[in-house]
Amino acid sequence: MLREFRVDLHVHTGLSPCASEEMSPPGIVRQATARGVDILAVTDHNSAANALAVMTAGRRTGLTVVPGMELQTREDVHLLCLFESFDAALEWQEEIYRRLPARENREDVFGPQWLYDDEGRVVGKLARLLSTAAAISLEEAVEGVGSRSGVAIPAHIDRPGYGLLGQLGFVPPGLGVKACEVSRQADLQAVRARSPGLQTMELVCFSDAHQLSDIGDSRTTLWLAAPTLGEIEKSLEGSAGRRVAGR
């Protein structure tokens, strides 16, 4: 039986240097639960290092947590990379780490990159620089995520900075994505008019939360049979009765 699930598939932890330190696993789970979110994705910049801790914290409350990352491609396009399992996310992380510059993070410029356990304790900092582009093209990234049974969603495509339309001006033909994320204030008709590839594509909206008060502020409702990434993918395709119900 299908039912509505409220999803927020773009949430950062304190690992993202632009996010608040309060974005710890239990803090994120508490806020998401309080805001009525059923499925949440952890999407730190170019890393999935805190995803398992949030998944573990989520299991204690029944919140479904999808592991992933927000990848910055060679073209400076941000791409949500979502996976069914942490192992798949970890494999993708290793691929992206190989493609990042071998430079250390500068906290004075970008801020700290916090690592947590599932109880919210700080267990360290990630030293490598995450706030940069990886040496991987958008097309190659979408293919790589798909080869790991993941789902790729271009992030906040309407924004001038790091959005697909802002960076490229259009959706490349045959890109192979089933949906694009737009900002909460986006005019959907105007966004669709900017590229032929968007005419029939699902447009979804998530919070891009960098602080606790952002979580669930923007979300999309999906009709699913179960809270899994496979079901989410079917809803973006409009398959077997699954669908995007609203944003």
C-alpha positions in Angstrom: 0.0 0.0 0.0 1.3 3.4 -0.9 1.4 6.3 1.5 2.8 9.8 1.8 6.4 10.3 3.0 7.8 13.7 3.8 11.4 13.8 2.6 14.3 16.2 3.0 17.2 14.8 1.0 19.7 17.6 1.3 21.0 18.0 4.9 24.5 18.8 6.0 26.3 17.9 9.3 29.1 19.8 10.9 31.5 18.0 8.6 30.6 20.5 5.9 32.7 23.5 6.7 29.9 25.9 6.0 27.5 24.2 8.4 27.0 24.9 12.1 28.7 22.7 14.7 25.2 22.1 16.2 24.5 19.8 13.2 25.4 16.6 15.1 23.7 13.3 14.4 21.3 13.3 17.4 20.5 17.0 16.9 19.7 16.4 13.3 17.5 13.4 14.1 15.6 15.2 16.9 14.9 18.3 14.7 13.9 16.2 11.7 11.5 14.1 13.8 10.0 17.3 15.4 9.5 18.8 11.9 7.7 15.7 10.6 10.3 14.5 8.3 10.1 10.8 7.5 13.2 10.3 5.3 16.3 12.4 5.5 19.5 12.3 3.5 23.0 13.3 4.8 24.7 15.2 2.1 28.0 16.7 3.2 30.3 18.4 0.8 32.4 15.7 -1.1 32.3 13.3 1.9 30.0 10.7 3.6 32.1 10.5 6.7 29.3 11.4 9.1 26.5 9.5 7.3 26.8 6.2 9.4 26.6 8.1 12.7 23.4 9.9 11.6 22.0 6.6 10.3 22.6 4.9 13.6 21.0 7.8 15.5 18.1 7.7 13.2 17.4 4.0 13.8 16.8 4.7 17.5 13.8 6.9 16.6 12.5 5.3 13.4 13.8 8.1 11.1 15.0 6.7 7.8 18.4 8.2 6.9 19.8 7.9 3.4 23.6 8.1 3.1 25.1 10.4 0.5 27.1 13.5 -0.3 26.8 16.8 -2.2 29.5 16.4 -4.8 31.1 19.4 -6.4 32.0 18.4 -10.0 34.7 19.7 -12.3 32.2 22.2 -13.7 31.4 23.5 -10.2 28.0 22.0 -10.3 26.6 20.6 -7.0 25.2 17.1 -7.3 23.3 15.2 -4.6 24.6 11.6 -4.6 22.3 9.2 -2.7 22.8 5.5 -1.9 20.9 2.6 -0.5 23.7 1.5 1.8 26.6 3.1 3.7 29.0 0.7 2.0 28.0 2.1 -1.4 28.4 5.6 -0.1 31.8 4.8 1.3 32.9 3.3 -2.0 31.8 6.5 -3.7 33.6 8.6 -1.1 36.8 6.8 -1.8 36.4 7.5 -5.5 35.8 11.2 -4.9 38.7 11.5 -2.4 41.0 10.2 -5.1 39.8 13.0 -7.3 40.1 15.9 -4.7 43.2 18.0 -4.5 45.7 16.7 -1.9 45.4 19.8 0.2 44.5 20.4 3.8 41.5 22.3 5.0 42.1 25.9 6.1 39.8 26.5 9.1 40.5 30.2 9.0 39.1 30.4 5.5 36.5 27.6 5.3 35.7 26.6 8.9 36.3 23.3 10.7 35.1 19.9 9.4 33.7 18.1 12.5 33.4 14.3 12.8 30.9 12.9 15.3 29.8 9.6 16.8 26.1 8.7 16.9 25.7 10.2 20.4 26.8 13.6 19.1 30.3 13.5 20.6 33.0 15.2 18.5 35.6 12.5 17.7 37.8 14.5 15.5 38.1 16.8 12.5 38.6 15.8 8.8 41.9 17.4 7.7 41.6 17.2 3.9 40.0 20.0 2.0 36.4 19.4 1.1 35.4 22.9 -0.1 36.6 22.4 -3.7 35.8 20.7 -7.0 36.6 17.1 -7.6 38.3 16.1 -10.9 35.1 14.4 -12.2 32.7 15.7 -14.8 28.9 15.9 -14.2 28.2 13.2 -16.7 30.8 10.9 -15.3 29.5 11.5 -11.7 25.9 10.7 -12.7 27.1 7.5 -14.4 29.2 6.6 -11.4 26.4 7.0 -8.9 24.0 5.0 -11.1 26.6 2.2 -11.4 26.4 1.9 -7.6 22.6 1.7 -7.7 22.4 5.2 -6.4 20.3 8.3 -7.3 21.9 11.5 -8.6 19.9 14.8 -8.3 21.5 18.1 -9.4 21.2 20.5 -6.4 19.5 23.9 -6.3 19.8 24.2 -10.1 18.2 27.7 -10.2 21.0 29.3 -8.1 23.7 31.3 -9.9 26.4 29.7 -7.7 27.0 25.9 -8.0 23.6 25.3 -9.7 23.3 23.4 -13.0 21.6 26.3 -14.8 23.9 28.9 -13.3 27.0 27.0 -14.2 26.1 25.4 -17.6 22.9 27.2 -18.6 21.0 24.1 -19.5 20.5 20.4 -18.7 22.9 18.3 -20.9 21.0 16.0 -23.2 21.0 12.4 -22.0 22.3 13.3 -18.6 20.4 10.5 -17.0 18.9 12.2 -14.0 15.2 11.7 -13.0 14.8 14.9 -11.0 16.4 18.2 -10.2 16.3 20.2 -6.9 15.2 23.8 -6.9 15.2 26.4 -4.2 12.1 27.0 -2.1 11.4 30.4 -3.8 11.9 29.1 -7.3 9.2 29.8 -10.0 8.8 26.4 -11.5 7.5 27.6 -14.8 10.4 30.0 -15.2 12.9 27.3 -14.2 11.4 24.9 -16.8 11.6 27.5 -19.5 15.3 27.8 -19.1 16.1 24.4 -20.6 14.2 21.9 -22.8 15.5 19.1 -20.6 13.4 20.4 -17.7 10.0 20.4 -19.5 9.0 16.9 -18.3 11.4 16.4 -15.4 10.4 16.3 -11.8 11.5 19.3 -9.7 11.9 18.7 -6.0 12.7 20.9 -3.1 14.7 20.2 0.0 16.1 22.3 2.9 19.9 22.3 2.1 20.1 22.6 5.9 23.3 24.0 7.4 21.8 24.7 10.8 19.1 22.8 12.8 16.4 25.4 12.3 16.6 24.8 8.5 15.8 21.1 8.6 12.4 20.3 7.1 11.9 24.0 6.2 11.7 22.9 2.6 10.7 19.3 1.7 8.9 17.2 -0.9 6.1 14.7 -0.3 6.4 11.4 -2.2 4.0 8.5 -2.5 5.9 5.4 -1.6 5.3 1.8 -0.5 8.3 1.9 1.9 11.0 4.4 3.0 13.8 3.2 0.7 15.9 4.8 -2.0 14.5 2.3 -4.5 11.0 3.6 -3.8 12.2 7.2 -4.0 13.7 6.5 -7.4 10.4 5.0 -8.6 8.5 8.0 -7.4 10.8 10.3 -9.4 10.1 8.1 -12.4 6.4 8.1 -11.7 6.5 4.3 -11.7 3.9 1.8 -10.4 1.8 4.5 -8.8 4.7 6.1 -7.0 4.8 9.8 -7.6 5.9 13.2 -6.4 2.9 14.5 -4.5 4.0 18.1 -3.7 6.7 20.4 -2.5 
